[in-house]
């Protein structure tokens, strides 16, 4: 069963890679930055879950996904640190 046409699937994948996932990771990092001592692990979860779910959905391991995961991890950690610093120096 196909959910969409191949051209639509590519546009959805691009939207997911470049818009939705980074926003989710930034949000999770922001939440983790509120109490960074207890929630330091939260930005790591999307970086682990993203390639795992992609592998389960597609059935193939793509090395480039680990690059995206590293970028998502860096975005999440940066967001957590910035949120922590903003809350600390209010």
Backbone torsions as a table, in degrees:
resi	resn	phi	psi	omega
1	UNK	NA	123.8	179.5
2	UNK	-96.1	135.7	178.8
3	UNK	-88.2	-27.0	180.0
4	UNK	-157.7	169.9	178.0
5	UNK	-72.5	158.2	-178.7
6	UNK	-58.8	-38.2	178.4
7	UNK	-66.0	-39.2	177.2
8	UNK	-66.4	-38.5	179.9
9	UNK	-61.5	-39.1	178.9
10	UNK	-66.0	-40.7	179.0
11	UNK	-68.4	-36.2	176.2
12	UNK	-66.2	-39.4	178.5
13	UNK	-64.6	-41.8	178.5
14	UNK	-65.1	-41.1	177.2
15	UNK	-61.5	-41.7	179.6
16	UNK	-66.2	-46.9	-177.3
17	UNK	-66.4	-41.6	-169.0
18	UNK	-105.6	-8.4	-178.8
19	UNK	-126.8	-58.1	-171.9
20	UNK	-72.1	-50.5	-179.0
21	UNK	-61.8	-44.4	176.7
22	UNK	-62.0	-36.5	177.5
23	UNK	-65.6	-39.8	178.0
24	UNK	-64.4	-43.7	-179.1
25	UNK	-65.8	-40.4	177.1
26	UNK	-63.9	-38.7	177.4
27	UNK	-65.5	-43.0	178.6
28	UNK	-65.4	-39.9	176.7
29	UNK	-63.8	-39.0	177.1
30	UNK	-63.7	-40.6	177.0
31	UNK	-66.0	-39.3	179.9
32	UNK	-68.0	-31.8	-179.7
33	UNK	-69.3	-18.3	178.5
34	UNK	-63.6	-37.0	175.6
35	UNK	-141.3	77.5	-169.7
36	UNK	-67.7	-24.3	-179.7
37	UNK	-70.3	-33.5	-179.3
38	UNK	-95.7	-30.1	-172.0
39	UNK	-111.3	26.3	-178.7
40	UNK	-62.2	-22.6	-175.8
41	UNK	-81.0	-15.1	-173.9
42	UNK	-62.4	-40.9	178.7
43	UNK	-67.3	-15.6	-179.7
44	UNK	-77.3	-31.4	-175.1
45	UNK	-58.6	-49.8	179.8
46	UNK	-63.0	-32.7	179.3
47	UNK	-67.6	-27.6	177.7
48	UNK	-86.4	-41.5	-174.5
49	UNK	-72.0	-36.3	-175.9
50	UNK	-57.2	-55.9	179.6
51	UNK	-68.5	-28.9	178.9
52	UNK	-64.4	-49.2	179.3
53	UNK	-66.5	-37.1	177.8
54	UNK	-63.5	-41.9	179.0
55	UNK	-63.7	-41.0	178.8
56	UNK	-67.5	-36.4	-178.2
57	UNK	-75.6	-41.4	-175.1
58	UNK	-92.2	-33.1	-179.1
59	UNK	85.0	18.8	-176.8
60	UNK	-145.9	139.0	178.0
61	UNK	-89.2	123.6	179.5
62	UNK	-114.2	121.6	-175.0
63	UNK	-63.4	-32.2	-178.6
64	UNK	-62.3	-24.6	178.7
65	UNK	-64.3	-28.8	178.0
66	UNK	-70.7	-28.9	173.9
67	UNK	-66.5	-45.9	175.9
68	UNK	-59.6	-40.6	179.1
69	UNK	-63.0	-40.4	178.2
70	UNK	-64.7	-39.2	177.6
71	UNK	-66.3	-43.0	178.2
72	UNK	-63.1	-38.8	177.4
73	UNK	-63.8	-44.1	179.1
74	UNK	-63.3	-41.4	177.6
75	UNK	-62.6	-44.0	-179.3
76	UNK	-65.1	-43.4	179.9
77	UNK	-67.5	-42.4	178.5
78	UNK	-62.5	-41.9	178.0
79	UNK	-63.0	-41.7	179.1
80	UNK	-64.9	-43.4	-178.8
81	UNK	-67.0	-42.7	179.5
82	UNK	-64.1	-43.9	178.4
83	UNK	-62.2	-41.7	178.4
84	UNK	-62.0	-45.0	-179.2
85	UNK	-66.6	-37.9	178.0
86	UNK	-65.2	-43.7	179.0
87	UNK	-67.9	-33.1	-177.8
88	UNK	-71.1	-38.9	-175.2
89	UNK	-101.9	25.7	175.6
90	UNK	-70.9	NA	NA
